[in-house]
Amino acid sequence: MAFSWAGDLSGANPVVRRVQVAADCYQGQLLIWDLNAGGLVEPITVGGAGPDATSQVAGICSAVVTSPSYDSTYRGDKATYDVTQAALEANDPVGPTTVDMILVTPTTLIKAPIVRTTIGTSLLRQACTTGSNDGLTFIVPTIDTSVSDFSTAYCYDGANRGQYRKVTTGAVATQTFVIPFTYDIAVGDKFVVANVREGYAHIDFDSQFQGINGIDSLSSSWWAAYVHEINLEEAGKEYAVFQLSTRHLL
């Protein structure tokens, strides 16, 4: 699973454009408009100084049109950026490399996997070693550091199974909340934590630009988004549905 179109708040259908690439691209990547190469779009980058102010998001690469070649690492077809006549003549169809791109607008909903740095690597899931009788904290063995006010904890095994809470004090082990989990947290209850939250969120992307990096520190660089849904229920299938802030769009 990579980035995909998840609907539109206006009820509009997806708008697909065929565009020339300005760098190697992969199916399922978010693309930005290129400003200084021969083509039109290239893969999105990690966020600039938060919120990113250097790139304009164009859309989602939904298909590779020209000479697609499957890549097992990216789990989708690759579009190779060609800049010689010989390469263009060898392409099928002949000419510059193009992809089909679903345009991202201010009302576009995007579905993204939440991963641990790279596609195919799941978030850590841990049983807590210290619980609480007020539901306001738990301690797990060392996990990836959560971010105060921009991370979410989910209980997938225990009395609070199915409940999500915003982490208000991030840490590598002790997770702290203002709104408690409804029931006491016992030793052995199991949780997963992701550095993304519902509503206004700071997010950044995985190393392949095909999903949200659920362990990014978000310390200085990030993209602004509105997250409509987070689902952390199943290992390897965690995802979020979000809109990008208009500050990142043309």
Steps between C-alpha positions, in 0.01 A plus 500: 500500500623850412332841466155477341203724431239457776228737382427870488319714755314674218377171357707550185644210306877458470664706225779314321766673291777343291823685572869472415729411788800707605659223709457128551155441652313203640137402501337606826729796571387852577637731231596866507526747214854525367644847447846442354515180290362392164180336612205608712494289818732315736462312830418701811787565740531489877346808655697821507518726805154451644266550348666430165497808279717392207287247309156496340322166502363397161335162546524125546675282244228248417665325204818499294415537131842483331703177518394407855732267690388342828716575802473259794638754749247768410233237433385674186603595149794732439505791254855568381585863422657503152688795347661357184354442155612137509312439823187673373508295179530179703202584718160338463320708397776697332571838660555655843409297808151575627284396794133530581455729799191563711498871576504599868278799577407664831204260536680179401508218754818293494539156654852412614658207680669588828837326506825484692731694266446279193209332324459146629642573847232508770482720807627347823237338722574447867347364819524755781725421793339757731134596486294748698179505699400839361550425128732799460831324435658176398857385454614268222844365414695746287312596184543781250467836670151648491440874451317711756153590367565349155496127572223247555495191724267212426416206726459180300493254789367563851204658677534812282515312171387718210567832674723775358653787696717797410840481667554828684853431623709303255781269603682183405333291773251687723194623311291768674145622432264773620186307405539163673427161353160402634619205706806421710806407294646167607845354452490305176244721325622555146540831317629650179603865465520702177627853447181625339173621652145576393405856413777751442818299470868520418607211275800395298552225248687172482831460319325384182234777504217248490359545849517680834807437713341411833824549697620833361613740773313795340746718691564766238376377162150385412193541280175642637193281456148438623461133594146364473569142606774294665485121507768316700309177560693253285878467485630579154171658393504824701376799304374858509264699279595866473489828310810705440498861611436746217840656582652198320285530187492736206 
